[in-house]
């Protein structure tokens, strides 16, 4: 197939070509005239299974022929020639072993790292081991590094790095890692070829040689008598002066052609010695020249000043290029979705290429409005699939107390109770959710669920269902450590019970479908390696389990649209299509920011012979250069993300700056690129624009029929009727009640309820003789008891108790003064007053009523915040004043009618205060008359329930402001009186 030559045989293909197709065409061209069976002897090594499948398909499409042997580089060593080499240790096992060593080191020296870093450090050490074995770096090399200027950090790092030594050297020969075994296989293969080279053609296609072991194999294949290496995306347009700048890895490894320059130097070749593999031209040679000039190494970018003004064909080079500069990621995703939809309508294949998985998810969501599901090569993360989410929800039971939102998340999961009788399960779950939303249940307990179930007497199936929840989801405290095998078994068993339901049905959907099968594969892998995990806490186990789930990917090849493809940068190297979208072109996204290395800096890595962080940037640059050379290219980026302005990708910056600094043709070409992008952005804006003009709503003041108006209100509702009548209309006429959040927060109303209970218990239990110190101690003891019972948030309990303790001395001193002239005769006592002439009943509950030595009543109310002023009480917040009216009429249970001398708010906020209002019988009668006038007014048909009639502050947020469409109107507008319900 190849003619004899004294030089290593190095071929390449230009950027923009369908690389697998061009490789196949080149093989077939060279196989013309040879025996048919000779093609079957050709060995072709590719770097991914996706390229392997593509090339097999391309060879098969050409008619009946014997196919060459197409193998993946990572699968070298699976033949009989290497059967004596021990199998590679599973990567998960090695990471578990390293995690145990890291945990012991941190326990011995806690200052080295926090315990939460055990698994990230173990993963980083495993990656370092793989890199050392792949690049042929021994532990001694690391120990002998010159680190005088950073010895302190290096000594700490060596404490961890020394942990891997027991797995390297001689130990690596008997128990090798995957990367170490691959290195041994390649070295054995190269040694064998040096003695007896194969007589049949051997080809390596598509690899850039970025890893040491692979580069070693490529050099050996290029020197074989019938060997050849085919490089993808080689820049034929870069001059020798630019190639000469690609020698120093520290300054040049981020260049897209650096790996090719290093390979040619290692082989004793120059770029001129590289031959064209197939007689196939690039889609746009002028574009390739433009990209080559834009991506010149930094030391020679001054060549722009010379070559830029005389560049020919800039209009042709940019004719198929569109630049989309969106304002936000959402706008970018929507513009991309429109481009994809347009291509789908025209039945033209198109590929979205980006390393930004968040962006691909946004584009997928945007495409869903048209029922288009893209063919995503990366699939979905297993952790976000249905089985992955269920395993994570169940695993959280090991870490924290069960909350209402967590309980409902598990019960409403599509795989929960996925056996028989799922309809009843969904119905009961809905009813339980309504119970939580209406009455609140921040931390459910078996007792609370049993009480809820007992309300439905006679429903034995419901009782069984609740018992299943109590036995399954209320796990004991997992504070102790356990071995990994026990954790995994308990986790899997518990999840299967949740999926099967109380009937213990075998029809669970947990392990079905692609996501279930992938979850089973990853969990089986964890179970197999669990004996090497040692003991760990629940938190450590869930960190490990989540990391393993995130490594899994779920693909469903049956449903996606075949013409709309999502590729990562690796997949883009082995595929080919005429139209591509290069998206997310911002620094930190493409190229991705280098991961922080906890062990060595760049200089130390170069000195040790390890890979530099810029290697990944160089590979990303090469991916960009290849993809941007396609026939039609759309480049997209967002000017802002959720936090701040973004920085354009360095390659976009270079291209824009080059075009802008060229002649007028360059500026015009750049303007045309942006204009084509603006077209898509304008369509995206039109798609999101509101096409129907909705007029703003007027300030509502509904007037329901008098017969539908409330005839019974509490004293607190009277205050609301004065300040926000619309809230009374929504609550009492429309019968709408605000729902609580699923996970009830420790808000101000709950704090008020808790404080009332504390003070009620304290006052009713107080003995006649008690010192101030004893009273304070008893107050705090009562607070502990009530808080433990009513506030299931440890931090909140501590905060609320501290606030009470801060005002305890003031409250006890005030209580002592009150006991000098009165005594408490009732707490939390209910009362009512009937206005028979109006057919109306006023109700109320007094926090506390005292009686002085003259027989007059003192009515108190506790406030956790600032109580209303006397003026506010007189005009708006009439709660205590109306309670005085009820008391004077004898409306409180078991209390005789008596004169009310005072009403008072006891404020226990940051500045404790007691606001006291003395009352005379005529004043109480006047308050009663005002109440009658107010109720009479709302019994007139023409009186409307105005929204936000007299709110105290503009920032006041009512429960029904959204219903009233507040915001479309403001408090300065008059009410819109409308009769309703006729």
Secondary structure, 3 states (H helix, E strand, C coil): CCCCCCCCCEEECCCCCCHHHHHHHHHHHHCCCCCHHHHHCCEEEECCHHHHHHHHHHHHCCCCCCCCEEEEHHHCCCCHHHCCCCCCCCHHHHHHHHHHHHHHHHHHCCCCCCHHHHHHHHHHHHHHHHHHHHHCCCHHHHHCCCCHHHHHHHHHHHHHHHHHHHHCCHHHHHCCCHHHHHHHHHHHHHHHHHHCCCCCCEEEECCCCCCHHHHHHHHHHHCCCCEEEEECCCCCCCCHHHHCCCCCHHHHCCCCCHHHHHHHHHCCCCHHHCEECCCCCCCCHHHHHHHHHHCCCHHHCCHHHHHCCCCCCHHHHHCCEEEEEECCHHHHHHHHHHHHHHHHHCCCCEEEECCCHHHHHHHHHHHHHHCCCEEECCCEEHHHCHHHHHHHHHHHCCCCCCCHHHHHHHHCCCCCCCCCCHHHHHHHHHHHHHHHHHHCCCCCCHHHHHHHHHCCCCCHHHHHHHHHHHHHHCCCCCCCCEEHHHHHHHHHHHHHHHHHCCCCCCCCCCCCHHHHHHHHHHHHHHHHHHHHCCEECHHHHHHHHHHHHHHCEECCCCCCEEEEEEECHHHHHCCCCCEEEECCCECEECCECCCCCCCCCHHHHHHHCCCCCHHHHHHHHHHHHHHCCCCEEEEEEECECCCCECCECHHHHHHHHHHHHCCHHHHHHHHHHHHHHHHHHHHHHHHHCCCCCCCCCCCEEEEECHHHCCCEEEHHHHHHHHHCHHHHHHHHHCCCCCCCCCCCCCCHHHHHHHHHHHHHHHHHHCCCCCCHHHHHHHHHHHHHHHHHHHCCCHHHHHHHHHHHHHHHHHHHHHHHHHHHHEEEEEEEEEEEEEECCCCEEEEEEEEEEEEECCCCEEEEEEECCCCCCHHHHHHCCCHHHHHHHHHHCCCECCCCCCCEEEEEEEECCCCCEEEEEECCHHHHHHHHHHHHHHHHHHCCCCCCEECCCCCCCCCCCCCCCCCCCCCCCCCCCCCEEEEECC
